[in-house]
Amino acid sequence: MTEQATRWSAVTTVGPHALLAFLAATTYAVEGPAARVDLVLCALTAAWVLGVFTLRPAWRERTPVMVVFVTVLIVLTAVLVVRAPWFGLFTPVCYFYAFRLVPWPWQPVGVGAVAVVAGTAQAYDVDKATVVGLATYLVVVAANALPLCAFAWFARRAARQEEEREQALREAREANRRLAESLAENAALHERLVAQARDAGVRDERERMAREIHDTLAQGLTGIVSQLRAAEHAGDDPAGWRGHVATATDLARESLSDARRSVHALRPEPLRTARLSEALAGVAERWSATHGIPVRVVTTGTARPVRPEAEVALLRIAQEALANVAKHARATRVGVTLSHLERETALDVRDDGTGFDTTARGPSAGGGGFGLIAMRQRIEGLSGTLLVESEPGGGTGISARVPAEPAEGCACGIGPEPRHRTEVTG
């Protein structure tokens, strides 16, 4: 218990008894033996305070008991005041108990009752039988009651505001606690999302690298192996042998350069210096020179802007399709068509080879290799479509379509491109 609380406890428990003892002594000194009734009333009042309040600390928390205690104390004080006006000095004790122990809305009633007792003591000598005397008495009572009742009302208002502030602080603390929990949950969720995004990025990068390696190193090595085998069979023809070795060397250099650029996510070498149609024509020309199969490259429509990643995807699909023709089709001619349509750009690669059953599954099926899987992944990643048409003995057609960029606002520098066709003969 603090020093202030201890001081207030002494005032509320010892003070009333000391004040009553002083008033009883004063009464006896003034009235002598005739003050027996007053002394009995003082003793009764002291016993009431002692038995109900002073010696019963637990009862102070019981509101009904304290209301009865204050009511009886006011009545006893009123009787004492009627008998002797100096007992009005005891009314501050009654005020104190009324303010501290009587709850709202009965507090102003208790305070007003004490004010009437105090006003009666102050106007004790006023002749209340006359109109002027009665008016004076009422004015004195009002002078006591109105300020103290107003004080009680303001004190109640301040107490309610304090309660509202305390409630607001409790709600703010609770809101801060919930906010802290939400922030912790959001941080944990953010960490999980970052981890998932990182894992997804790793998977996407692995798939990209797999496609790039397949489209560069694998195709290049396949061409090199083919040329070296051809060189083995050209033992009696030095010129042919040197030609196959030179072609293999060129393929190795091109594959190495393209692989380095793919690792750094750069555009393929053919697209660095030429349009997509020209890059396709160059790829077809080199493929035809390597495998001895004529290729017809056709571009239709007016050239429209194509995203760089879409150009890369279409070029890689053309390379993969031509590589599949060389490995599986046994074709005598191949056609490559680049079509600039109104809303999309389409690439078609067709051959007159052996074809395959598109409904079959497994390594023997034309659709079961990694090449077609990589094609689909590239196109689907660009919101495009890939269609494979084939049947045994009927050749194969691969059609890839990607959305075209809007014509408005493009600053890519690609102007209208006339329709043209390129035929490459092996």
Helices and strands as residue ranges (DSSP letters): H 3-13, H 15-31, G 32-35, H 36-49, I 50-54, G 57-61, H 63-83, G 85-90, H 91-101, H 107-122, H 131-213, I 214-218, H 219-232, H 238-263, H 269-273, H 276-291, E 295-300, H 308-324, I 325-329, E 334-340, E 344-351, H 370-380, E 385-390, E 396-403, E 420-424
